[in-house]
Amino acid sequence: MARNTRTDARRQATKGSPAPRPTPLLCWSCGERLRLLNGLLVCPRGHPVPETEEGVHDLWPPDRKPPAVDTYGTPFGWAYDVGVNTRPLARIAARWEWGTDVSRMYRLMDEGLRLDRGRVALDVPVGGGTTFAEGAPGLKGLLVGIDLSPVMLARAARRREAAGLEAKIVLARGDATRLPLAAAGVDRILCFNGLHVIPDKEAALAEFRRVLKPGGELLGTALVADGKAPYSAIVALERLASFFVPTTSGELRSLATRFGFRRWEQELEGALLYFRGQ
């Protein structure tokens, strides 16, 4: 993600602007918290924060090699993005494939976006911006969206622009198992349909606990391998895809307890697990 003319123009526009807003995002070069000014992340020590033409920042760990193939840049990724962001279609497909009414998932997303001014939520993986694709009237604070897929992040950026949310949402490429965020930096974490494509769930849960403030909340959904029949058979078939690595409901509860989520609730509907914890 190289610097571009859009970044340069926005950087020029910051001259004479009000003081930048602090964020929990960290500069990999110096460890300082990045500031947000006119939608641009800036390092207080002057280190560059690369940004794409769509306005997506690059906060991938510099000592980790990113995936060679972006799965979500394939026809599968296109189909998934269209399906999950077309809610009437998603309700039909999820009922048939997963045995759940995903209206519940969308309500949970809306709840997660009800955020007061001065508070921060992390959406990881943010995907194509499903949480805010239909607007976010309750979002008064800052939403940070992290994903490893440049293609999905570009889609999320387009939806952010269409919804007029550029001042409230920061999008960045990053690793869910090594988040570019300060400890105890966010008030809420949203993780919808993400854990089943993250191989190292221990590292992800450990990171979620690290960046969440005391009393903060984790909300999300995940496909699991121990769902009810016949949906468990469909999940078993989906596991043939190398990127699809579902956990079980028992394993997720165990991991949540191990990493310090003391108030943990989860409910399995078909093959989709709805969870929340503090």
C-alpha positions in Angstrom: 0.0 0.0 0.0 2.0 2.9 -1.3 1.4 6.6 -0.6 -0.7 8.2 -3.4 -1.9 11.5 -4.6 -5.1 11.3 -2.4 -2.9 10.8 0.7 -0.7 13.8 -0.3 -3.7 16.0 -0.9 -5.3 15.1 2.4 -2.0 15.7 4.2 -1.9 19.2 2.7 -5.5 19.7 3.9 -4.5 19.0 7.5 -2.4 22.2 7.7 -4.2 24.6 10.0 -6.8 22.0 11.0 -7.8 21.3 14.6 -5.7 19.0 16.8 -5.8 15.4 15.6 -7.9 12.9 17.5 -6.0 10.2 19.4 -6.7 6.6 18.4 -5.7 3.2 19.9 -3.9 2.3 16.7 -0.1 2.0 17.0 2.8 2.9 14.7 4.8 -0.2 14.0 8.0 2.0 13.7 7.9 3.7 17.1 5.1 2.3 19.1 3.4 5.6 19.5 -0.4 6.0 19.2 -1.5 7.2 15.8 -3.6 10.3 15.5 -6.6 10.8 13.1 -6.8 14.1 11.2 -9.3 14.5 8.3 -9.5 10.8 7.9 -5.7 10.4 7.7 -3.7 8.4 10.3 -0.6 10.3 11.3 2.3 9.3 13.5 3.3 11.9 16.0 7.0 11.2 15.2 6.5 11.6 11.5 6.7 8.0 10.4 4.6 7.4 7.2 1.4 5.4 7.4 0.8 4.1 3.9 -2.7 4.5 2.5 -4.5 3.2 -0.6 -6.5 5.3 -3.0 -9.7 4.1 -1.3 -8.5 5.4 2.1 -7.3 2.1 3.6 -4.2 2.2 5.8 -1.5 -0.4 5.9 -0.8 -1.6 9.5 0.3 -5.1 8.6 3.1 -6.3 11.0 6.4 -5.5 9.2 8.0 -8.7 10.3 5.2 -10.9 9.0 4.7 -12.0 5.5 1.1 -11.3 4.3 -0.8 -14.1 2.6 0.3 -14.8 -1.0 -3.3 -15.2 -2.2 -6.3 -13.1 -1.3 -9.1 -15.6 -1.1 -11.7 -12.9 -1.1 -10.4 -11.6 -4.4 -11.8 -14.8 -6.1 -15.3 -15.5 -7.3 -16.0 -17.1 -4.0 -15.1 -13.8 -2.2 -17.4 -11.9 -4.6 -20.3 -14.2 -4.0 -19.9 -14.2 -0.2 -19.7 -10.4 -0.1 -22.8 -10.0 -2.3 -24.7 -12.6 -0.2 -23.9 -11.4 3.3 -24.5 -7.7 2.3 -27.9 -8.4 0.6 -29.8 -9.1 3.8 -33.0 -10.6 2.2 -30.8 -13.1 0.3 -28.6 -13.8 3.3 -31.7 -14.7 5.4 -32.8 -17.3 2.9 -29.3 -18.7 2.3 -28.4 -18.8 6.0 -31.6 -20.6 6.9 -31.0 -23.2 4.3 -27.2 -23.6 4.8 -26.7 -22.9 8.5 -30.1 -23.4 10.0 -30.3 -19.9 11.6 -32.2 -16.7 11.2 -29.4 -14.2 10.6 -31.7 -11.3 11.3 -30.4 -11.9 14.8 -26.8 -11.4 13.6 -27.7 -8.2 12.0 -29.4 -6.9 15.1 -26.3 -7.8 17.1 -24.2 -5.8 14.6 -26.5 -2.8 15.0 -26.2 -3.1 18.8 -22.4 -3.2 18.5 -22.4 0.0 16.5 -24.4 1.9 19.1 -21.3 3.7 20.4 -21.2 7.0 22.4 -18.9 9.8 21.5 -15.3 9.3 22.7 -15.6 5.5 22.7 -13.9 3.1 20.3 -15.1 -0.2 18.8 -12.9 -2.7 16.8 -14.5 -4.7 14.0 -12.3 -7.6 13.1 -12.3 -9.0 10.5 -14.3 -6.1 9.1 -14.7 -7.9 5.7 -16.6 -5.8 3.2 -18.1 -3.6 5.8 -21.2 -5.7 6.6 -21.7 -4.2 10.0 -22.2 -0.7 8.6 -23.3 -1.4 5.0 -26.8 -0.2 5.7 -25.7 2.8 7.8 -24.8 3.2 11.4 -27.1 5.9 13.0 -26.0 4.9 16.5 -22.3 5.3 15.8 -21.2 8.4 17.6 -17.7 7.2 18.5 -14.9 5.7 16.3 -15.0 2.3 14.6 -11.7 0.7 13.6 -12.1 -2.0 11.0 -9.2 -4.5 10.5 -8.9 -7.2 7.9 -6.1 -9.0 6.0 -7.9 -8.9 2.6 -7.1 -5.8 0.5 -10.1 -6.7 -1.7 -12.5 -6.8 1.1 -11.1 -3.6 2.7 -11.6 -1.8 -0.7 -15.2 -3.0 -0.6 -15.6 -1.8 2.9 -14.2 1.6 2.0 -16.7 2.0 -0.8 -19.5 1.2 1.6 -18.1 3.6 4.2 -18.1 6.4 1.6 -21.7 5.5 0.4 -22.9 5.6 4.0 -21.2 9.0 4.7 -19.2 7.5 7.5 -15.6 8.4 6.5 -15.2 10.6 9.7 -16.3 7.8 12.0 -14.6 4.7 10.5 -10.9 3.9 10.1 -10.0 1.0 7.9 -6.7 -0.8 8.0 -5.0 -3.9 6.8 -3.8 -5.9 9.8 -3.4 -9.3 11.4 -6.1 -10.4 13.9 -3.5 -12.5 15.8 -1.2 -9.5 16.2 -3.3 -6.4 16.3 -1.8 -2.9 15.7 -3.6 -1.6 18.8 -2.6 -0.5 22.3 -3.4 -2.7 25.3 -6.9 -1.8 26.8 -7.5 0.5 23.8 -11.0 -0.3 22.7 -14.4 -0.4 24.5 -16.0 -3.1 22.3 -14.9 -5.8 19.8 -17.1 -7.0 17.0 -16.2 -10.4 15.4 -18.8 -11.6 13.0 -18.2 -14.7 10.9 -14.5 -14.3 11.4 -13.2 -16.9 13.8 -14.0 -19.8 11.5 -11.4 -18.4 9.0 -8.7 -17.6 11.6 -6.5 -20.7 12.1 -4.9 -19.5 15.3 -7.9 -18.9 17.5 -5.8 -18.9 20.7 -3.7 -16.0 19.4 -6.9 -14.1 18.3 -8.7 -14.5 21.6 -5.5 -13.5 23.5 -5.3 -10.4 21.3 -9.0 -9.6 21.8 -8.5 -9.7 25.6 -5.3 -7.6 25.4 -6.8 -4.7 23.5 -10.2 -4.7 25.3 -10.7 -2.3 28.1 -11.7 -3.7 31.5 -15.4 -4.1 31.4 -15.4 -4.0 27.6 -17.5 -6.4 25.5 -16.9 -8.9 22.7 -19.8 -9.6 20.4 -19.9 -12.0 17.5 -20.8 -15.1 15.5 -18.9 -18.1 14.2 -19.7 -21.2 12.3 -18.8 -24.3 14.4 -18.1 -27.9 13.7 -20.5 -29.3 16.3 -23.7 -27.7 15.0 -27.0 -29.5 14.7 -27.7 -31.9 11.9 -28.0 -31.6 8.9 -26.2 -28.3 9.1 -23.1 -29.9 10.7 -22.7 -32.0 7.5 -22.7 -28.8 5.4 -20.0 -27.3 7.6 -18.0 -30.5 7.3 -18.1 -30.1 3.5 -17.1 -26.5 3.7 -14.0 -27.6 5.7 -12.6 -28.9 2.5 -11.7 -25.3 1.7 -8.2 -24.8 3.2 -9.1 -21.3 4.7 -12.2 -22.6 6.5 -11.2 -23.8 10.0 -14.2 -23.8 12.4 -13.8 -24.5 16.1 -16.4 -26.1 18.3 -18.7 -24.4 20.7 -17.0 -26.1 23.7 -13.5 -25.1 22.5 -14.6 -21.5 22.1 -16.0 -21.3 25.6 -12.8 -22.9 27.0 -10.6 -20.4 25.1 -12.8 -17.5 26.3 -12.5 -18.6 29.9 -8.7 -19.2 29.6 -8.1 -15.7 28.3 -10.1 -13.9 31.0 -13.6 -13.4 29.6 -15.5 -13.9 32.9 -19.0 -13.2 31.7 -19.5 -15.4 28.7 -22.7 -16.2 26.9 -23.1 -18.3 23.8 -26.0 -19.9 22.0 -25.9 -22.4 19.1 -28.6 -22.0 16.4 -28.1 -24.6 13.6 -24.4 -24.3 12.8 -24.0 -20.7 13.8 -22.8 -19.8 17.3 -23.8 -16.4 18.7 -21.6 -15.2 21.5 -20.8 -12.3 23.8 -18.4 -11.9 26.7 -16.8 -9.3 29.0 
